[in-house]
Amino acid sequence: MKRPLKQKTIGLIGGCSNVATGEYYRFLNDEVNARLGGWEIAETLISGMNFGNIEAFVRAGAWDQLEAYMERHVDRLIAGGADAILCVSNTLHKSLGKIMSGRDTSFIHIADPTGEAIRNRGLEKIILLGTEPVMKQPYLKAHYEEKFGLEIIVPDPDEQRDVDRIIFEELVKFDIRETSRQRYLDIVDRLVREQHADGVILGCTEIFLLLREEDRPELPMFNTTRLHCQAAVDFALS
């Protein structure tokens, strides 16, 4: 019998949404297998939250309650032996940064591998698509701007409402519609045309299911889900 390979354990805060959680698990295992071959997949722990609770907290702006709810799941993962914490949602990094502050367990921030990938491409002016909190509030925009020197631009308020609605009413239920793809592309095209954006962050972990690189091959698209998983595997195999 072969000697078991040693990996660090990735602790995944899931359920936000279950669609994103499934894609994270697939990406993590595919990435480990691509690097190690054979039957190897990732060592993972998953603590799945109820997305109904998440949606209610986010809609109400109840960030303190959301933070307390998430913290119980972080504690569960750490107690179970997770070596690093990942959250499958860009939106929830507003709370997760506070929760992980001062803890010894590693925290892989979703914006860090994305920011590095953008900087490595030499790009500067980037569209950020995501839920309304991601596009309206400063916590992710400031992270990209202050740490990576990027200029972040977002859709106008009407466009933000459409982007957010499509996420919550369709993508988190794996409902992929061509009309919604075209709406996203129209928004992106306008920002490229009017504000000269040179790339787009798919800043919700389900958006990559809708927007594809082949839709606009001349415009770099940065899939936060895949980039986050690659960074987690880098950590797990280091």
C-alpha positions as CSV (number, residue, x, y, z in Angstrom):
1,M,0.0,0.0,0.0
2,K,1.3,3.4,-0.9
3,R,2.2,5.9,1.8
4,P,-0.6,8.5,2.3
5,L,0.1,12.0,0.9
6,K,0.1,14.7,3.5
7,Q,-2.1,17.7,2.8
8,K,-3.3,20.6,4.9
9,T,-7.1,20.6,5.5
10,I,-9.2,23.2,3.8
11,G,-12.1,24.4,5.8
12,L,-14.9,25.6,3.6
13,I,-17.8,27.8,4.8
14,G,-20.5,26.7,2.5
15,G,-24.2,27.1,1.8
16,C,-23.9,30.6,0.4
17,S,-25.1,29.3,-2.0
18,N,-25.3,25.5,-2.3
19,V,-24.5,26.0,-6.0
20,A,-21.3,27.9,-5.2
21,T,-20.4,25.3,-2.6
22,G,-20.7,22.5,-5.0
23,E,-18.5,24.3,-7.6
24,Y,-15.9,25.0,-4.9
25,Y,-15.7,21.4,-4.0
26,R,-15.4,20.4,-7.6
27,F,-12.7,23.0,-8.3
28,L,-10.7,22.1,-5.2
29,N,-10.7,18.4,-6.0
30,D,-10.0,18.8,-9.7
31,E,-7.1,21.1,-8.9
32,V,-5.5,18.7,-6.4
33,N,-6.0,15.8,-8.8
34,A,-4.5,17.7,-11.7
35,R,-1.4,18.4,-9.6
36,L,-1.0,15.0,-7.9
37,G,-2.7,12.6,-10.3
38,G,-4.0,9.2,-9.5
39,W,-7.0,9.2,-7.2
40,E,-5.8,12.2,-5.1
41,I,-8.4,14.8,-4.1
42,A,-8.4,17.6,-1.5
43,E,-8.6,17.2,2.3
44,T,-11.7,19.3,3.1
45,L,-14.1,20.1,5.9
46,I,-17.4,21.8,4.9
47,S,-19.7,23.6,7.3
48,G,-22.8,24.4,5.4
49,M,-25.0,27.4,6.4
50,N,-28.6,27.8,5.5
51,F,-28.8,30.2,2.6
52,G,-32.2,31.2,3.7
53,N,-30.7,32.8,6.8
54,I,-27.9,34.4,4.8
55,E,-30.3,35.9,2.3
56,A,-32.4,37.3,5.1
57,F,-29.5,38.8,7.0
58,V,-28.0,40.4,3.8
59,R,-31.4,41.9,2.7
60,A,-31.9,43.4,6.1
61,G,-28.4,44.7,6.4
62,A,-28.1,42.7,9.6
63,W,-24.4,42.3,9.5
64,D,-23.9,41.8,13.2
65,Q,-26.3,38.9,13.2
66,L,-24.7,37.5,10.1
67,E,-21.3,37.7,11.7
68,A,-22.5,35.8,14.8
69,Y,-24.1,33.2,12.6
70,M,-20.9,32.7,10.5
71,E,-18.7,32.7,13.5
72,R,-20.3,29.5,14.8
73,H,-19.4,27.8,11.5
74,V,-15.9,29.1,11.6
75,D,-15.5,27.7,15.1
76,R,-16.8,24.4,14.0
77,L,-14.3,24.1,11.2
78,I,-11.4,25.1,13.4
79,A,-12.4,22.7,16.1
80,G,-12.5,20.0,13.4
81,G,-8.9,20.6,12.4
82,A,-9.1,23.0,9.4
83,D,-5.7,24.5,8.6
84,A,-7.2,27.3,6.5
85,I,-10.6,29.0,6.2
86,L,-12.3,29.8,2.9
87,C,-15.8,31.2,2.4
88,V,-17.6,30.5,-0.9
89,S,-19.0,34.0,-1.1
90,N,-17.5,37.4,-2.0
91,T,-20.4,39.1,-0.2
92,L,-19.7,37.5,3.2
93,H,-16.1,38.6,3.3
94,K,-17.4,41.7,5.0
95,S,-18.1,39.7,8.1
96,L,-15.4,37.0,7.7
97,G,-12.5,39.5,7.9
98,K,-13.7,40.5,11.3
99,I,-14.2,37.0,12.5
100,M,-10.8,35.8,11.4
101,S,-9.0,38.8,12.9
102,G,-6.7,37.7,15.7
103,R,-7.2,34.0,15.0
104,D,-4.2,31.7,14.4
105,T,-5.9,29.7,11.6
106,S,-5.0,30.9,8.1
107,F,-7.6,32.8,6.2
108,I,-7.4,33.0,2.4
109,H,-9.2,36.2,1.3
110,I,-11.1,35.8,-1.9
111,A,-9.8,39.1,-3.3
112,D,-6.1,38.3,-2.9
113,P,-5.6,35.7,-5.6
114,T,-7.9,37.7,-7.9
115,G,-6.0,41.0,-7.3
116,E,-2.7,39.2,-7.9
117,A,-4.0,37.7,-11.2
118,I,-5.1,41.1,-12.4
119,R,-1.8,42.8,-11.4
120,N,0.1,40.0,-13.2
121,R,-1.8,40.9,-16.4
122,G,-0.8,44.5,-16.1
123,L,-4.4,45.7,-15.9
124,E,-5.5,48.7,-13.9
125,K,-9.2,49.7,-14.5
126,I,-11.5,46.8,-13.6
127,I,-15.3,46.3,-13.5
128,L,-16.5,44.6,-10.3
129,L,-19.8,42.6,-10.7
130,G,-21.4,41.0,-7.7
131,T,-24.3,41.4,-5.2
132,E,-25.4,44.9,-4.3
133,P,-23.3,44.9,-1.1
134,V,-20.2,44.0,-3.1
135,M,-20.8,46.8,-5.6
136,K,-22.2,49.5,-3.3
137,Q,-20.1,49.0,-0.1
138,P,-16.3,49.7,0.1
139,Y,-15.1,46.5,1.8
140,L,-14.0,44.7,-1.4
141,K,-13.5,47.7,-3.6
142,A,-11.1,49.2,-1.0
143,H,-9.2,45.9,-0.7
144,Y,-8.5,45.8,-4.5
145,E,-7.7,49.5,-4.6
146,E,-5.4,49.7,-1.5
147,K,-3.6,46.4,-1.8
148,F,-3.3,46.0,-5.5
149,G,-3.5,49.6,-6.8
150,L,-6.5,48.9,-9.0
151,E,-9.2,51.3,-10.1
152,I,-12.5,49.6,-9.5
153,I,-15.6,50.7,-11.4
154,V,-19.1,49.4,-10.8
155,P,-22.4,49.5,-12.7
156,D,-24.9,52.3,-12.2
157,P,-27.7,51.8,-9.6
158,D,-30.3,50.4,-12.0
159,E,-27.7,48.0,-13.5
160,Q,-26.7,46.9,-9.9
161,R,-30.2,46.0,-9.1
162,D,-30.4,43.8,-12.2
163,V,-27.1,42.1,-11.5
164,D,-28.1,41.4,-7.9
165,R,-31.6,40.2,-8.9
166,I,-30.2,37.7,-11.4
167,I,-27.8,36.4,-8.8
168,F,-30.5,35.9,-6.1
169,E,-33.4,34.8,-8.2
170,E,-31.6,32.7,-10.8
171,L,-27.9,31.8,-10.4
172,V,-28.1,30.6,-6.8
173,K,-30.8,28.2,-8.0
174,F,-28.6,27.1,-11.1
175,D,-31.1,28.8,-13.4
176,I,-29.0,30.0,-16.3
177,R,-30.8,32.2,-18.8
178,E,-29.6,33.6,-22.1
179,T,-31.5,36.9,-21.5
180,S,-29.6,37.4,-18.2
181,R,-26.3,36.6,-19.9
182,Q,-27.1,39.3,-22.5
183,R,-28.1,41.8,-19.7
184,Y,-24.7,41.2,-18.0
185,L,-22.9,41.6,-21.3
186,D,-24.7,44.8,-22.1
187,I,-23.6,46.2,-18.7
188,V,-20.0,45.2,-19.2
189,D,-20.0,46.5,-22.8
190,R,-21.2,49.9,-21.6
191,L,-18.6,50.2,-18.9
192,V,-15.8,49.2,-21.4
193,R,-17.1,51.7,-23.9
194,E,-17.8,54.6,-21.6
195,Q,-15.2,54.1,-18.8
196,H,-12.6,52.2,-20.8
197,A,-12.5,49.3,-18.4
198,D,-9.9,46.7,-19.3
199,G,-11.1,43.7,-17.4
200,V,-14.0,42.4,-15.2
201,I,-14.0,40.7,-11.8
202,L,-16.7,38.0,-11.6
203,G,-17.2,39.1,-8.0
204,C,-19.9,36.6,-7.1
205,T,-19.0,33.0,-6.9
206,E,-21.9,32.0,-9.3
207,I,-21.3,34.6,-12.0
208,F,-18.8,32.4,-13.9
209,L,-21.8,30.1,-14.7
210,L,-23.3,32.9,-16.7
211,L,-20.5,35.0,-18.1
212,R,-18.0,33.0,-20.1
213,E,-14.6,34.0,-21.5
214,E,-15.8,33.1,-25.0
215,D,-18.6,35.7,-24.7
216,R,-16.0,38.5,-24.8
217,P,-12.6,36.8,-25.6
218,E,-10.9,40.2,-25.9
219,L,-11.9,41.2,-22.3
220,P,-10.1,39.4,-19.5
221,M,-12.5,37.9,-17.0
222,F,-11.3,37.0,-13.5
223,N,-13.2,34.1,-12.0
224,T,-13.0,34.6,-8.2
225,T,-14.2,31.0,-7.6
226,R,-11.5,29.3,-9.5
227,L,-8.8,31.7,-8.4
228,H,-9.7,31.3,-4.8
229,C,-9.7,27.5,-5.1
230,Q,-6.3,27.5,-6.8
231,A,-4.9,29.6,-4.0
232,A,-6.3,27.2,-1.4
233,V,-4.7,24.3,-3.1
234,D,-1.4,26.1,-3.2
235,F,-1.7,26.4,0.5
236,A,-2.8,22.9,1.1
237,L,0.1,21.3,-0.8
238,S,2.8,23.7,0.5
